[in-house]
Amino acid sequence: GAAWLAQLLTGCSLLIALPLGVQPARDQLPEVIYSIQCLCGALFFGRSAAKSSYEPMAKPGPTKRVLHTAGILMTAASLAVIFPSVTAIVSIATGFGSVLWTFIMPMVMIFILRHRAG
């Protein structure tokens, strides 16, 4: 009775929430990949990390959008297989996010601002 209804409602909410969460991530993925390539090029090969004028990237075609969506969903599915406990996934994600925002992002921003200034 009640457990079955809760599972049904949870499944329905996931069918609505998953596409709403994947679409913005999929649309930002090309920009993130490009930014990582620029940062790695600047760090390891001495190329300029900042472009003189920012030009937005062209929207990816349908094939790339399907590949980006599949990549995001496969990443989420593989994490669910590796860490079947929700608390393990949440603790790893929040721990990684804390380290990212506390230590890594400030260093990346300082690096980018120094290259833009000089």
N, C-alpha and C positions, 0 to 999 in steps of 0.2 A: 503494500500500500504506500505508505508515506516515503519509504526509501526509494521506491521505484519512481514516484512522482518527483522527488528531489533530483534523481539522476536524469530524468527526462528534462526538467527545467534547466539543469546545469548544461546538458548537451545543447539545448536550444539557445541558451545564452552564449555558449562558445561558438555556435554557428553564426551568430550575429557579431560577436566581439572580435573574432579572429580576422575576418576580412577588413574590419574597420581599423585594426591595429597593424595589419600587414601592409596595407596600401601606402601610408605615409613612409614607412620604413623602406618599402620597395622604391618609391619615388626618390628618396634621398640617397639610396645606395650608390648610384653612379658618382654623385658629388663626393661622398665619403671615400670611395675608392680613388678618385682623382686626387683628393687632398692627401691621402696616404702616400700616393705615388710622388706627389710634389715634395712632401716632407722627407721621404726616404731619399729622393734625388738630391735634396739640399744637404741632408745629413751625411750621406755616403759618397756623393759624387761632386759636391760643391756647387750644384746648380742653384739658381735663385728660386726660393720657395714662393715668392709673391710675384704675381703678374702685374705689369704696369697698369693695365686696365682690366677690370673684371668683366668677363663675358660669360653669360650663363651657358651651360652646356645644352646641347640639343636633346630633346626628349628621346629616350630610347624607343626603338621600334617594338612591335608586339613580341617578337622572338626574345629579345633581351628582357622585356618585362616578365615574360613567362619564366625565363631562366632565373631572374632575380627572385621572383616569388617562390619558385621551387627551392632555391638555395636557402631562403629564409625559413621556409617550412621544414626543410630537411634538417637544418640546424636545430630548430626547436624540437623536432621529433627525435633527433639523436641525443639531445640533452635529456629528454624524457626517458630514453632507454638507458642511458648511462647513469642518471640520477633519478631513480623512480620515486624518491621521497621529495615532496614539494618543499619541505623545510630545508633540505640540502640545496636545492636549486635556488631558493630565495636567499639563503645565507651566502652562497657563493656569488650570486649576482649582486647583492648589496655590498659584500666585501670588495668585490672587483670595482663596483661603481664608486665606493668611497675612496679607494686608492687612486682611481682614475681622476676624480675631481679634486682630490687633495694634493696629489703630487705630480701627476703626468700632465694634466691640462695646463696648469700654470707654467710649467717649463715649455710646453709647446707654444703657448701664447707669447711668452717672452722671446722665444726664438723667432717667431713670425714677426713680432713687432720690431725687433732689432734689425731684421733683414729689410723690412719696409722703410725703416728710418735711415738706414745707411746704404 
